[in-house]
Amino acid sequence: VSLKDSIDLLKANDTLMKGSKKTWTEFVDCYKKNGIDTDEELAYARKYIDAENYLNYCAVEIFTGNTDLLNSKKYRCEQADGVWKWILFDFDWAFYTDTNSPRRWLTAGGVGDGNKYDNSLFIALMKNNYCRDYFLKLFSEKLATTWSSANVLQLMSERYEALAPGIDQHLAKFNVSRS
């Protein structure tokens, strides 16, 4: 089996795009039944997921307030480490509305547009001391550096200047006015 053929890919909560979702379903059933509160439960969860990758993914989604989470993707490669990892993908609804993301991500019932994206894994991981500390440290470090207001505004200004020459052509293509 080639590396390419050993990849499982899911979109949104558990929509199969390629391969199999068997291990994902097993994991979801397990953590929803047992939680991930203890070190032992986290060790078991690590057989299925890259917890730090997921927490990094959540941090970006929360910081940007991205509401288009049903277009999120996760994958695993049996020939590599075999654990699920999340892919940053589709941020056209990021920085769009004030979603009070931390509160929403910590409230059961889903997040994103229509609360359709399952946030139960994030809630479960936040009950684990290691994961909660990892996430809070990561988020605070990012807010003080990469995600500082000054840095983000500078990057946005640079991107705007680079894209400005093509904005009128883009608006015309989609028959949208600048206003």
C-alpha positions, 0 to 999 in steps of 0.5 A: 500500500502506498503512503498516499493510499494509506491516508484516511481523511474526514471533513467536518465532524465525520464525513468520510472523504477518503479511506476509513473513519473506523478509528475516528468513530472508535475514539469518539465513542470512547472519549464521549463515554469515558472522558479524557480527564486523567493522565491514563485517559489522555495516554489512551487518547494519544493512541488515536489523536495528536492532542497537541496538534488538535489544541494548536488547531483549536487555538487558531480557530478560536483566535480567528473566530472562524465560523466555517468549521464544517469545512475543517479537515482531519487526517491520519496515515497508518504508515506514519504514526497512525493518529488523527491530525487537523489541517488548517483550511478555509478561513474566509469566515475568520475575523468576520464576526465577534463570536466570543469564541472561547466561551462558545468552544467551552459550551456544549452543543457545538461551535461555528455556523449554526453550532454544527461543529462538534466541540466535545473533544475540546471540552473533554481535553480542557478537563485534563490538567495537562491539556488545559495548561498546554492550551492556556500557555500556547494561547497566551504565548501566541497573544503576546507574540505572533497574535499581538494586535500590532503584529496582526494589524501589520500583517493585514496591512501588508496583505491588503497592500499586496492585494489592493491592485486586484480588488476592483477586478475581483469585485467586478468578476462577482458583480459586487460593489466596493461599498 
